[in-house]
Amino acid sequence: MAVIGKVRFFLVLSGTLVNDVVSFVVFCLLDLLDAVLCYVYKVADFVIEAEWRPCYCSSARGAIASSGGKILVSERGESKLVNLSSSKVMLEEVSDTLYARTSLVSELSLCTVKRLKPADRPPAAAVSSYRGGGKTTGRSLRSSAFTVNSTIIELLQGKASVSRPIPRWSDCVCSRCTSWTSRGRQQTLFVREAGAKDGAQEDVLFIHGFISSSQFWTETLFPHFSESAKATYRLLAMDLLGFGRSPKPSDSLYTLREHLEKIERSVLEPYRVKSFHIVAHSLGCILALALAVKHPGSVKSLTLLAPPYYQVPKGVQATQYVMRKVAARKVWPPMAFGASLTCWYEHITRTACLVVSKNHRLWESITKIVTMNRIRTYMFDGFFCHTHHAAWHTLHNVICGTAGKLDGYLDAVNDRLSCGVTIFHGMDDELIPLECSHDIQKRIQRAVVKEIENKDHLTIVIGRQEAFARELEEIWRKCGN
């Protein structure tokens, strides 16, 4: 047994070493490729749209300030984003991970310099390098609002607003992806409603995860709810802002506030939702927690699936820490490699969206031909129907940008809310580790964690729809009573 243990330890150590070496080489090449694509897209944008489009790897201030009706300002050494609305100036929180992303070579060089010259090392919170050279503040941007005179708003909008084509040349222009731009159409989220419509006793909100859509719920769970559940509950599943059939504005920065406001204006208000249960997956768990804290007296139960919560050590910048946890820049496992590509490389991911999302109708047709139309393609629909702008900003501003807020949300749920909290997590999840759910349980003492064997980030629902539907009904029944 001792020999077997030593052999196993040696194999694991060797595999880890090989993974680290290969990952270093691969991501150094990807750093170079992304830098090249940066200039390619600048030229393409100028030729096609007659406008230089700044990006986050070359100019953080320019990329943010170029968004219509938004200005980046500095106050006492702290950067804030001014969002102009009809009656207010909103100071939104924008994650510094959008522009503070060092290349692997630069990161290694910085570590070497810090070890050689520890006395000259600047405070971590004061300076942070980002890819493409230069330095920028590492603080996350805080959010607040104040009311100003309408005349000032008009003057600011006249100076700051930038006319942007909708959609951009690299986005899809089919009727499904641009329907929200029709004149006279309200820019609200696309919502799928099922179950009891008239006389429903309770409402249930379903919030999908990153690069997905409401079909993640409607094509899996909705058909498997019992007749009694369909007669009791009104089921509301929405496509989040920037995904599925919902609006994908190119001037939005897809912050937490924007996502929550769209849910409120598209679901809670028009459907007159007063009290409700929430079922959320992955990224949707962050929105679910924020929504519950904002409406503490209305939430009856919280069901979280694979929540991306990472405990941030004291003295460490939360946004940067979470970015490195979510995307560790490893080639193995494949899910980690995909997350690293999505999180670190602005222009490589834009290329992927140009190939996949812009041509989603072609890929959907090919999928149906290859499978002879025998496989339901709802997962492909959710994966294809988004824009790079929406996915890039949602990933950084919601997952990374809220890293410093989640502890407060969890404490508020524990102290101020009385709703039941149930967490499901697949034991084979390679994207979000099981420890995330147990760390939430430590902060919300009444939370129940259910570990699902042989299930990963997606199969925690897909493949066990009927069983999960029964589990949800039991949760709603107990919490409703």
LOVEXNU-823138 format. One record per residue: x, y, z of N, C-alpha, C, O, CB in turn. Coordinates in pm, whole numbers, plus 50000, padded with zeros to 5 digits. Glycine has a CB too. Layout:
# LOVEXNU-823138
XYZXYZXYZXYZXYZ/...
This chain:
# LOVEXNU-823138
500824987950000500005000050000500865012650000500535022549935499075000050121/501975012150075502865023550082503475026549945503625038049907503965021150185/503825015649871504405017249738503395023349643503725032349566504895003749683/502155018549650501085023849564500855038649594500645046749503499775015949584/500895042149722500705056049760501805064949706501545076149661500625057249911/503055060149710504185067949658504095069649507504395080249453505515061249696/503685058749439503535059349293502445069249256502625077249163503205045449236/501335068849326500235078049300500665092549323500335101349245499025074549388/501395094849432501885108349462502825113249353502755124849313502605108649599/503695104449304504635108149198503895111449070504255121049001505635096949174/502855103549035502095105948913501335119148920501295126748823501115094548887/500755121949036500025134549053500975146349044500675156248978499285134849189/502135145149109503115155849104503625158148963503795169548920504275152649197/503875147248890504355148348752503295154648663503605163248580504745134448697/502035150348680500935156048601500765170948627500525178648534499645148748632/500875174848754500745189148788501875197248726501645208248675500745191048942/503095191848730504245198748672504085200448521504335211248467505535191248703/503665189748454503455190348309502365200548275502505208348181503085176348253/501285200348352500175209848330500655224148347500285232848269499015206948427/501485226748449501995240248473502895244948359502785256348314502755240848606/503785236248313504705239948206503965242548075504185252648009505765229048186/503085233148039502315234747915501425247147923501295254447825501455222147888/500815249448040499955261148057500745273948039500255283447976499285260848196/501955274448094502775286448080503065289547934502955300947890504095284948157/503445279347858503765281247716502535285447638502575294947559504355268247656/501425278347660500195281047586499685295247613499325302347520499115270847623/499665299247739499115312447771500065323747735499605335047714498775313147919/501355321147727502255331247674501955333747526501965345247481503725326947692/501685323047452501325324347311499975331447296499785339547205501275310547243/499055328347387497745335047382497865349847414497145358047357496765328247480/498765353447505499025367647534499465374947408498985385847378500105369147644/500375368547334500875374547210499765375547105499625385747039502045366247154/498985364847091497895364846994496865375547026496385382346935497225351246991/496525377147152495535387147190496035401347160495265410047120495185385847339/497335403547181497915416647150497855419647001497595430946961499375417247198/498095409446919498005411146773496565413946731496305422746650498545398546701/495615406146789494205408046755493705421846798492785427246737493355397046820/494295427446902493925440846946494065450746831493145458546805494805445247066/495185450446763495425459746651494585456046529494155464746454496905459946614/494355443046509493515438646396492115444346410491545449346312493465423246389/491545443446530490185448446550490105463646547489085469246507489635443246681/491165470346590491165485046580491065489246434490305498446400492435490946645/491825482646348491795485846206490435482046147489865489746070492925478646132/489925470146182488645465546129487505474846171486655478246089488345451246177/487495479046297486455488146345486505501546272485485507346238486585490346496/487735506246248487875519046181487435518146035486785527245984489325523846189/487775507145969487415505545828485915503545811485315509345721488165493745766/485315495545897483895492045883482975502545944481935505645887483625478545947/483355508046059482485517246131482995531646131482355540546187482305512646272/484145533846068484725547346057484945553646194484745565646213483815556445973/485365545346290485585550346425486595541546496486505529246491484245550946505/487575547746562488515540046642487815535646770487295543946845489795548346674/487815522746796487155517646916488205513947020488965504547000486275505346883/488255521247133489225517747237488865504547303487705500447303489295528847343/489845497947358489615485347428490285485847565491045495147592490145473147345/490005476347649490505476747786491985473247799492615476747899489705467447871/492535466547700493955463047712494845474747675496035474547707494275451147623/494305485047609495135496447570494765509247642495625517747666495035498547422/493485510747677493065523147743491805520747823490705520547769492845534247641/491975518947952490815516448038489865528248037488655526548026491255513348180/490395540248050489565552248055488835554247922487645557447920490405564648089/489545552247813488915554247683487815544347657486775547847602489925553547574/488035531747695487035521447670485755524047746484665521947694487595507847705/485895528547871484705531247951484035544147907482815544647889485065531948099/484815554547889484255567647860483605568147723482785577047697485325578047869/483955558747634483375559047500481965553447497481265555047397484235551147404/481525546947605480165541947610479195553747614479415563447687479955532747732/478125552847535477185564047525476635568347658476115560047733476065560447434/476725581447689476145586547811476905583147937476355584348046474795581647823/478175578747925478945575048042480305581948038480945582647933479115559748050/480735587048154482015593848164482775588148283482205586248390481825609248177/484075585548264484905581148375485555593348438486225601048370485985570948329/485345595148568485915606648637486755601948754486615590648801484795616148685/487635610648800488485607548915488215617549026488055629549002489985607648876/488165612249147487915620849263488735615749380488495604749430486395621149299/489705623849423490565620249536491285607149509491405598549597489755619349666/491755605649387492525593749352491705581449326492265570649309493485590849458/490385582649322489515571249301488685573349175488135584149154488605569049422/488595562949091487865564048965486425559748983486135549849051488525555748857/485505567248919484095563948923483505565848785483975574148707483335572649028/482485557948755481835558848626480535566548640479645562648716481575544948567/480405577548567479195585648570478255580748461478585581348342479525600848551/477085575948502476075571148408474935581248405474305583848507475545556948448/474685586948288473685597548277472315591748249472115584448152474075607348167/471355594948335469965591048313469135603748306469675614848308469455581548426/467815602248298466945613848281466935622948402466735635048387465545609448251/467135617548520467025625948639468165624048738468225631248838465745623148708/469055614648714470105612148810471445609848742471515606048625469755600148896/472495612148816473825608248774474225596448861474405597848982474865620248786/474365584848799474705572748874476205570448870476815571048763473945560548819/476795567848985478205564248992478275549149007478125543849118478935571749111/478505542348897478435527848896479755521248932480825527148917477985523048761/479645509048979480835501449014481275493148894480515485048842480565492349135/482505495248853483075487948741484295480448790485155486248856483445497548623/484375467648761485475459448812486805463348747486875465548626485195444648787/487845464348829489165467648775489745456148694490735458048622490105471248888/489145444148704489645432748626489385434648476489955427448394488995419748674/488525444248441488315447148300489605451848234489865448548118487225457848283/490415459248307491625464948248492895461348323493995463548270491495479848240/492805455948444493995452148520494215437148506493905429448597493865456148670/494755433048392495015418848364496425417548309496665419948190493955412948263/497375413848395498755412848352498965400348267498295390248287499695412748473/499905401148173500275389448095501065379948184501565383948289501095393347968/501165367448143501845357548225503325360848240503895359248348501685343548164/503955365548132505365369248137505565381348229506495381648309505895372347996/504685391348216504785403248301504585399648447505265405048535503755413748259/503665390648473503395386548610504595379548671504955381948786502165377448615/505225370748591506415363748638507555373648663508285372448762506845353048537/507705383448575508755393548590508525401948715509465404948789508815402648467/507265405748738506945413748857507245406148985507765411749081505475417948855/506915393148985507195384949103508695384149129509135384649244506605370749086/509475382749021510935381949036511505394949091512355394749180511585378648901/511025406249038511505419249083511135421449230511945426649307510915430548997/509935417449268509505419249406510355411149503510635415449615508035415449422/510775399149458511605390949545513015396749559513625396049666511675376549491/513505402449450514845408049453514895421349528515885424449594515365409949312/513805429149516513755442349578512505443749666511595451349631513785453349471/512445436749777511245437449862510995451249920509845454849946511365427649974/512065459049942511895472250004511255482249909510605491749953513235477550051/511435480049778510895489349679509495485849634508935492549548511795489949561/508925475349691507625470649645506535480249687506435483549805507335456649700/505705485149592504605494349628503455486649690503355474549670504115502149505/502595493249763501425486649823500545480449716500335486349609500605496549906/500035468349744499235461149645497995468749607497545468049492498865447549696/497425476049701496175483049673496385495949597495435501749545495455485949802/497655500549589497895513449529498085512749379497595521349306499075519849592/498805502449331499145501849190498935487849138499215478049207500595506349166/498435486949016498235473948952498495475348805497955484448741496815468448977/499325466548748499635467248605498565460248526497925450948575501005461048576/498375464648404497435457748317498105454948185499095461348148496145466048297/497565445248113498165441147986498205452647890497275460747884497395429447926/499285453347816499415463847718500245475447768500425485347697498065468647676/500755474347890501625484847943500845494948023499615495548016502355491747832/501585503148100500945513448180500465508148312500545496148339499795519548105/499955517248395499465513348527498145519948553497815530448498500475517048636/497375513448641496065518948675495735515548818496295505948872494985513548580/494875522848879494515520149018493845506749028493105502848937493615531049073/494095499549138493545486249156492285486149238491785475349269494545477449219/491755497449275490545497749357489315495249271489245499549156490425511149430/488355488249330487095486749259486325499749270486495507349366486255474849317/485475502349172484775515049168483475514149245482685504949225484505519349024/483245523649333482065523149418480855529149349480975536649252482325530549549/479685525549400478445530049337477655538949431477495535949549477605518049294/477145549849378476275558649454475475566849356475685565949235477075567749551/474545574949405473735583149315473385596249382473255596949504472455575649273/473225606649300472745619449353471945626349245472225624949126473935628449401/470945633849288470045640549195470615654149157471135661349242468635642049255/470505657649028470985670548981469925677048895468925670748859472315669048901/470145689548862469215697148779469115691048640470125686948583469645711748770/467895690348584467685684248453468445691548343468855685248245466205684048421/468635704548358469385712148257470835707348250471415706248142469345727248289/471405704348367472775699248370472855685648301473805682748229473285698248515/471835677348325471785664248262471775665648110472515658748041470535656448308/470945674748060470865676747914472185681447858472595677147750469765686747880/472865690347931474155695247884475185684147882475955682847787474635706747972/475205675947988476155664947995475875654547887476805649647824476105658448132/474605651347866474265641647763474655646647625475105638847541472785638447768/474485659347602474855664947473476335664047448476765662447334474405679147463/477145665247555478585664647541479105650447540480095647447472479245672347653/478435641347615479015628247636478455617247547479135607447519478825624347777/477225618747502476605607947428477345605347297477725614647226475145611147400/477525592647267478205588647145477265579647067476765569847120479545581447174/477035582946943476145574946860476815561746825477925561746771475745582546732/476165550646857476745537446831475795529146745474595528746772477045530046963/476325522746643475465513946565475025502146649475805496646726476185509046438/473775498346635473235486846707472655477246605471685480846538472165491046813/473185465446590474355460146661475655464046592475635470646488474265445146672/476785459946650478085462346589478285452646473477555442846460479215460846694/479255455446390479475447246271479805432746306479535423746226480585453146187/480385430446424480775416946463479665409546536479865398146580482005417346550/478485415746550477345409246616476335404346512476345408646397476655418946714/475485395246556474455389746467473365400346441473035408346529473825376946529/472825400146319471795409946283470475403146247469625409146181472275418546165/470295390646289469035383846258467895390046338468125397246435469145368546288/466665387246297465485393446360465355389646507464855397646587464225389346285/465785377646543465675373546682466635381246772466295384646885465935358546694/467835384046721468855390846801468675406046804469225412746891470225387646748/467905411446711467725426046705466285430346725465965442046705468215431146573/465415421146764463995424646778463765435646880462825443546868463195412346818/464625436346981464455446247088464755460447041464425470047110465355442747206/465375461846924465695475246873464545481346794464625492846752466935474646785/463475473746773462345478746696461755491146761461655492046883461265467846681/461365500646679460815513246730459515510746806458635503546759460575523146614/459405516646921458205515347001458225503047091457345501547175457005514746913/459215494247075459285482247157460015485347287461085491547286459985470847081/459435481047398460075483247527461305474547541461275462747506459085480547640/462375480247592463605472747610463595465447744464315468947837464835482047600/462745455247751462635447147871463145433047843463265428947727461175446647921/463455425847948463955412347934462915403147873461715405247890464405406848069/463385393047801462495382947746462155373147859463055367647922463155375447623/460875371147884460425362847997459535351547946458625353747866459655371348102/459825339547993458975327947962458145324748086458685323048196459825315547917/456845324048067455915321648179455255308148163454845304348053454845332748186/455145300848273454495287748272453805285748406453945293848498455525276148243/453065274648417452365271648541451085279548553450475283348453453255274548659/450665282048676449405289048703449545303848670450365310848729448985287248849/448755308548576448795322748538447765330848614448055341848662448575324248388/446575325548626445505332348700445295325248832445075313148836444185332748618/445355332748939445115327049070446275319049125446075310549212443925318349064/447485321649078448655314649130448875318449277448795330249313449905317849046/449155308649359449365311249501450745317449527450895325849616449215298449580/451745313149449453095318149469453815319149335453435312649237453875308949567/454865327449330455685329149210457085323349232457595323349344455775344049171/457685318549124459045313249129459845319749018459455319348901459055297649116/460995325749053461885332048956463055322748929463695317749022462375345849006/463335320348801464465312048760465505320948693465195327848595463995300548665/466725320748744467805329048691468925320048640469525312548717468335338948800/469205321048511470215312148451471635317148476471815327948533469975310748300/472615309448434474015312648456474645319748338473955324948251474775300348486/475965319748336476745327048236476655320148099476735307948089478205328048281/476485328247995476335323547856475295312447849475585301247806477695318447799/474105315647892472995306147889471725314047861471785325647821472875298048024/470575307947883469305314747861468235308147946468495298548017468905314547711/467025313547937465905308048014465575293747974464925286448049464675316847997/466015289747855465735276047810466455265547894466095253847893466125274447664/467475269847966468135260748059467145255248160467305244148209469295267848132/466105263048190465065258848283463825253548210463285243048245464675270348374/463385260848109462095257448045462165244347968461145237447954461665268647952/463355240747918463475228347840463845216347927463825205047880464505230147732/464175218848051464575207848139463575205748252462955195148262465965210648198/463415215948337462575214248455461085216048429460275208148478463005223948560/460735226248353459315229748340458415218048297457325216648353459175240948240/458825209748201457955198548163457805187948271456905179548263458475192148038/458685188048372458685177348472458035181248604457975173048696460105172848498/457555193448615456825197048737455465190148738454845188348633456665212348747/455015186448856453735179448870452575188748837452725201048837453575173849012/451445183048809450255190948776449835199748894449355210948875449105181848735/450005194449014449645202449131450565214549145450125225349185449715193849259/451865212749113452805223949119452465234249012452535246349038454245219049101/452115229748894451765239048787450485246648817450285257748767451615231548655/449635240748899448395247548937448605257049055447775265749080447325237348971/449715255449126449965263349245450935274949219450745285949270450525254549354/451955272349138453035282149120453035288148979452755281248881454385275749149/453345300948972453605307348843455115307348823455845313048904452995322048836/455565301048717456995299248690457455309848591456925310748480457285285048636/458445317948631458925328948548460435327548526461215328848619458605342548614/460815324748402462235323448367462585334248266461945335348161462555309248309/463595342248297463955353348208465315351048144466175344048200463965366648286/465505356948025466845357947966467485370448025466925381348014466795358547808/468645368948085469315380448145469725390648039469855387347922470535375948224/469925402848081470345413547992471605409347916472615405547976470595426648071/471515409947781472655406447698472675392147650473565388347574473895409047771/471705383947694471705369647660470355365347605469335371747630472065361247783/470375354447528469125349047473468415359247386469015365147297468205344547585/467135361147411466325370347333466135383947400465335392147355464975364147306/466855386247507466765399047577467615409547507468485406147427467205397447724/467375422447537468175433247477469665431447502470075426247606467715446647530/470455435747405471925434847414472535448447380473285449547284472475423747317/472225458847457472705472347423474225473347427474875468047518472115482547519/474775480147328476235481547320476765492747408477975494147425476655483947177/475855500847465476315511447554476155507747701476405516047789475555524247525/475745495547727475615490947866476925485047913477685479347833474465480647880/477205486348042478385480048101478015467748182478875461748247479145490048189/476735463848179476255451348238476745449748382477285439348421476725439448154/476535460148460476885459748601475795452548679474715449648626477095473948657/476085449548804475095442948890473825451148898472715445748892475665440649030/473975464348912472805473048923471935472248799470705471548809473235487548946/472555472248681471775471548557471015458448546469845458348506472695473148436/471665447448582470995434348576469805433848672468735429048636471985423048609/469995438848793468915438548891467755447548849466595443648864469435442849028/468065459348799466995468348756466175462348642464955463948638467585481848713/466825455548551466095449148441465175438048492464065436448442467075443448338/465645430448590464805419848647463595426148716462475421148703465605411248748/463815436848788462705443448858461695449248759460495447448775463245454748950/462185456248657461295462748561460665453248461459625456348402462055473448488/461275441648441460765432248341459965420848402459135414848335461905426448261/460195417948530459535406448594458715410848715457495409048718460575395948635/459365416548815458665419648940457535429548920456435427548973459645425049041/457785440248845456765450648829455645446748732454485447348771457415463448781/455945442848608454835439748515454025427548555452825426948527455385437548377/454655417748620453925405748662453365407048804452755397748857454835393548653/453595418748865453085421648999453485410849100452655405449173451555422948995/454755407949100455295397749190455555404249327456325413749339456615391449132/454895398949428455035404449563455945395849650456855400949714453665405849628/455695382949651456565373649724456905362149629456095358249545455875368349856/458105356749644458545347149544459665338149597460345341349694459015354549419/459815326949529460955317949549461955320849436461565325549329460495302749548/463225318149461464265320249360465045307349340465465300949436465215331749400/465235303649213466105292449177467145298149082466805303648978465285280449110/468435296849117469485303149038470655293649018470955285249104469975316049105/471315295048903472445286548869473695294948842473635304748769472115277848746/474825291048902476125296948874476105312248891475805317149000476575293348731/476425319748786476415334348794475085339748846475055349848916476715340348658/473995333048811472685337348856472555337449007471695344449061471635328448798/473395329649078473345329349224473725342849283473175347049385474275318349280/474675349849219475075363049267473915372749254473635380449346476295368149189/473225372349139472055380949120470945377349217470225386049266471555379948975/470795364349244469755359949336470005365249477469075369849544469685344649338/471245364549523471575369649657471345384749665470785389649763473035366349692/471785392049561471595406649561470115410149557469685419549623472315412949441/469345402649480467895405149470467215402249604466325409549646467275396549358/467635391549671467045387949800467345398549905466475401949985467575374449847/468575403949904468935414250000468175427149972467835434550065470445416849996/467905429849845467175441949808465695440849840465025450949864467365444949660/465165428449840463735426249872463635415949984463115404949962462945421349744/464125419250103464215409350212462895403650258462835392250303464895415450328/461825411650248460535406750296459745398950193458655394150223459725418050343/460265397650072459505391349964459975377249929459225369649869459585399949843/461195373749967461775360949925461375349950023461595351250144463315361849916/460795339249971460355328050054461395316950061461515310150163459055322550002/462145315049953463195304849954464255308449851463965314449747462615290849925/465485304549881466615306249790467195292549759467615285349849467705315649852/467215288949631467835276449589468975279949494468755285049384466785266849520/470185277149538471385280949463472075268449409472265258749482472355289049551/472435268649282473115257549219474525261849179474685270949098472325252349096/475535255249235476935258049204477255272949215477685278949117477275253049063/477065279049332477315293449348478815296649344479595289949412476715298349481/479235306649266480665310349257481085319749369481295331649345480955316749122/481195314449490481595322649605482985318349652483205306649683480565321549721/483895327849658485255325049701485595333949820485485346149813486265327249585/486015327749929486415335450046487725342750017488725336549984486555326250171/487695355950029488875364049998489685366350125489155371350223488455377649934/490975362750125491815365050243491945379850275491855388250185493215358950222/492145382950399492285396950441493545403150379494595396750371492335397950596/493405415550336494525422650279494765419850132495715425050073495745419250353/493905411750072494035408249930492945415349850491805416149895493955392849909/493295420349733492305427049649491285416849599491635407449528492995434249530/490025418749635488995408649612488785405649464488725393949426487705413249672/488675415949380488375413649238489465405449170489165395949097488205426949166/490725408949194491835401849132491935387549186492255378249111493155409349157/491675385849314491735372449374490705363149312491015351749277491515373349525/489485368049297488415359749241488675356849094488405345749048487045366749258/489205366549020489505364048879490505352548865490355344248775490065376748813/491485351948952492485341348944491935328048995492455317448959493715345149023/490915328449077490255316149121489345310549013489325298548985489455318649250/488575319648951487655315348845488425311048722488055301248656486685326748809/489495318248690490275315448568491745314648605492455324748604490045326448459/492205302748637493565300748689494615299548579495785297148609493615288548775/494225301248453495135300048339495825286448337497055285548339496175311248341/495015275948333495485262248320494855256048196493705258948163495145254048449/495595247548128495035240848009494195228648046493425223647965496165236747914/494365223948170493575212448215493075215048356493825219848440494425199348211/491815212048384490805205748298490245215248192490435227348201489665200548384/489545209748091489035218047981488135229448026488185240347968488275209447885/487325227248129486435237848177487255249648231486885261148211485495232448287/488365246648298489225257148350489895264748236490065276948243490285251248444/490275257548130490895263948014489905273447947490255284647910491385253347914/488655268847931487635277247871487355289647954487185300647900486355269447852/487305288048086487075299548175488225309348166488005321448170486885294948322/489455304348155490625313148146490615321148017490925333048016491915304948157/490265314547906490175321747780489145332847787489375344147743489825312147666/487985329547845486885339047852487205350947940486785362147911485635332147903/487945348648047488185359148146489385367948116489385379748149488355352948281/490425362448053491675369748037491845376547903492575386347894492805360548058/491175371647799491515376147664490335382847594489425376147544491995364447581/490365395847593489285403947536489115401447387487985400447340489535418647561/490195400647312490095400047166489985385747113489365383447009491305406747104/490565376147184490385362147145488925358247164488355351347080491305352847229/488325362647275486905359347297486005366747198484955361547160486505362747441/486405378647157485615385547054485665377846923484665377046851486135400047033/486815372046892486935363846771486035351546780485385347846683488395359546750/486015345346898485145333646917483685337446897482925329946835485345327747058/483275348946948481905353546930481615356946784480515354846734481625365747019/482635362346716482465365546574482205352946493481405353046400483715372746521/482875342146529482705329446457481435322246499480705317046415483915320346480/481175321946628480065313846681478765321646690477765317846629480425308546818/478765332746766477505339746793476955346846670475745346546647477705349746905/477815353046592477335360146472476705350546372475805354346297478485367846406/477185338146370476695328146275475905317146344475935305546302477865322046198/475185320846450474505310546529473455302946450473215291146476473865316846650/472825309446354471815302346272472455291346190471875280646173471085312146179/473665293846140474385283646063474735271846152474525260346114475655289646001/475275274746270475665263846360474455255946410474545243846427476435269446479/473355262646432472145255646473471665246246363471225235146390471035265646510/471745250846239471335242446125472255230446111471795219246088471335250645994/473565232746125474525221646115474285211446225474335199346201475975226946123/474015216346345473745207346458472525198646431472545186646458473535215346587/471485204546377470275196846348470505186646238469945175646242469135206246308/471325190246139471625180846031472455169146082472175157546052472365187945915/473495172346160474375161846212473625152246304473835140146299475545167946287/472765157746389472025149346483470715144246425469955137346493471735157046610/470445147646297469185143746231467975148746310466925142446312469115128446214/468165160146374467095166846450466535158146563465375159446601465965170946356/467385149346615466935140446722467345145346860466905139946962467495126546699/468185155746864468645161146992468135175347006468275183446914470185160747002/467565178447120467075191947145468275201247164469175198447242466135192447270/468255212147092469445220847085469315233447172469895243747140469695224946941/468575232547282468375244547364469685249447426469845261547447467365241647474/470625240347455471895244647512472705252647410473385262247446472695232547559/472625248747284473315256147179472685269947162473395279847143473275248347046/471365270447168470675283347153471125293147259471385304847230469155281547159/471235288447383471665297147492473125301247478473495312547512471445290347624/473945292047429475365294847417475655304547302476565312847312476135281847396/474885303547193475155311647075474605325847085475225335247035474595305046955/473445327547149472725340347142473155350147250472465352047350471225337847153/474305356347229474775367147315475785375047235476185370947127475395361647449/476195386347288477245394247224478505393847310478445391347431476785408947202/479635396147247480885396347322480875407447426481355405447538482075398047228/480345418847390480285430347481479515426647608479925430147719479635442547412/478385419747591477555416047706478255405647793478285406847915476205410747659/478805395347729479445384547806480685389547878480895386247995479805372947714/481505397447810482755402347869482495410947992483135409248095483555410347766/481555420347981481285429348093480525422448205480765425348323480485441448044/479615413348173478895406148277479845397548359479755397148482477785397548217/480755390748291481715382248361482535390348460482675386448576482635375348261/483085401548415483975409348501483215417648604483605418048721484845418448417/482135424148563481445433248655480555426148755480295431448863480625443048578/480075414148722479205406948815479985396548896479945396849019478065400048740/480695387548829481405377048903482605382648978482755380449099481855365848808/483475389848908484675395348972484365408149051484855410049162485765398248867/483555416848992483295429849053482545429349184482665438549265482545438148959/481785418749208481015417849333481735409849441481155407049545479655411549306/482995406249416483735397849511483775403949651483695396849750485155395649460/483905417149658483965423749787482615425749853482545429849969484625436749773/481535423049780480175425149832479515412449884478605413049967479315431249725/479955400949835479225388649863479175385250012478155380350060479865377149788/480235387950084480205385350229479075393150295478375387950382481555388950294/478905405550253477825413750309476455408450271475545408450353477955428150261/476315403750147475035397850105474715385350187473595383650235475075394349954/475705376750204475485364350279475145367150424474275360650482476715355250270/475825376850484475525380450623474115386350634473415383850732476565390650676/473695394050533472345399750535471305388650523470285389150592472175409950422/471555378750437470625367450425470555359850556469475355250596471055358050309/471675358350623471715350950749471015358550862470315352550943473155348050789/471205371750866470715379550979469335385750957468535386451051471695390451009/469055390250834467845397950809466725390150742465555393750755468175409750726/467065379550671466045371850599465715359050676466565353550745466515368450457/464495354650662464075342350729463795331150630463335320350669462845344950813/464055333550502463745323550399464665311450410465775312450463463855329850260/464195300050359465025288150354466085289450246465845295550142464165275650329/467265283850272468365284350176468875270150152469325263350244469515293550228/468785265850026469255252549987470265253949875470045261349779468055243449944/471375246849888472445247549788472695233749730472885224049803473755253249850/472685232849597473005220449527474355222249456474615232549395471875216449425/475185212049466476505212849401476925199049353476895189249428477565218649499/477315198349225477795185749170479185182549221480055191249222477795186149017/479405170249264480705166449320481785165649214482975165749247480585153049391/481405164949086482375164548977482505177948906483015178548794481995153848876/482045188648968482105201948908483545206648899484205208549001481255212148989/484055208448776485435212648754485565227848741486675233148739485995205948629/484435234748731484465249248715484365256548848485185265148878483345253748623/483365253048927483165258949060483385248049164482595238649170481735265349075/484415248949246484705238249344483615237049450482935246749482486035240849411/483485225149502482475222149603482665230749729481695233449801482515207349640/483905234849756484175242949876483395256049876483095261549982485675245849886/483075261049756482315273649748480985272549821480595281649894482085277649602/480295261549802478995259649867479135257950017478335263250094478275247449808/480155250550060480365248750204480795261750272480485263950389481405237950229/481505270250199481885283350256480655292250273480585300150367482925290450165/479685290850183478425298350200477685293350323477125301150399477535296950075/477705280250342477015274350458477615279450589476915280550689477105258950453/478895282550588479535287750709479015301650745478985305350863481055288250691/478605309250643478105322850668476585322950686476065331350759478495332050553/475875313750619474425312550638474185299450712474145288750650473635313050500/474035300250840474045288250924472885278750895473025266650912474005292251069/471755284050850470605275250825470635269150685469765261050652469315283050844/471615272850603471695267750467471955252650468472695247550551472795275050388/471325245850374471505231350359472235228850228471785233150122470115223750361/473365221850235474145218650115473895204150075474055195050156475665221050139/473485202149951473245188749899474265185749789474245191749682471795187449844/475165176249818476185172249722475615161249632475115151049679477475167349795/475715163549501475155154249404476285146249340477145151949273474315161749296/476295133349361477365124849310477305123549158476235123449097477285110949374/478505122749099478665120248954477995131048868477605128248754478085106548918/477875143148920477285154048843478235165948843478945168548940475905158148901/478245173148730479135184648718478345197648713477225198348763480015183248593/478945208048652478355221348655477015222048580476145229948618479315231248595/476835213948476475605214048398474705202248428473485203648435475935214248251/475305190648446474495178648470473865178248609473125169048642475335166248450/474165188448689473455189548816471965191748793471145188948881474045201148900/471615196748673470225198148633469915188948516468985180948521469905212748596/470705190248409470485182348288470815167648315471925164248354471345187848170/469835159148294470025144948320469345140248447469145128348466471475141848326/468995149648534468265146148656467095155848676466785159948788469195146448779/466465159348563465405169348566464235165348656463755173248737464905172048426/463795153048641462605148848716462875148648865462055153348944462145134948670/464025143248904464365142749046464525156849104464095159649215465655134649068/465155165549027465355179249076464035186749084463835194849175466325186748985/463125184148991461815190548997461085186649125460435194949188460965186648873/461185173749164460535169349287461185176049409460495179749505460605153949300/462505177549404463205183949516462795198649531462615203549642464725182849497/462655205449419462235219449424460815220649479460555229449562462305225749284/459925212149435458545212649485458495210749636457715217249705457695201949416/459345201849688459375199549832459905211849905459395215350012460245187249864/460925218349848461465230549909460405241449913460225247950015462715235549832/459695243449800458665253849795457525250949892456985259949956458115255249653/457175238149901456055234449991456405237450136455595243050211455695219449976/457625233850177458035236250315458175251150346457705256050448459345229150345/458835258150255459055272550279457775280550263457605290850329460115277950183/456865276050179455605282950163454745282050287454005291250321454855277550046/454845270650355454055268650477454675275750597454135275050707453915253850507/
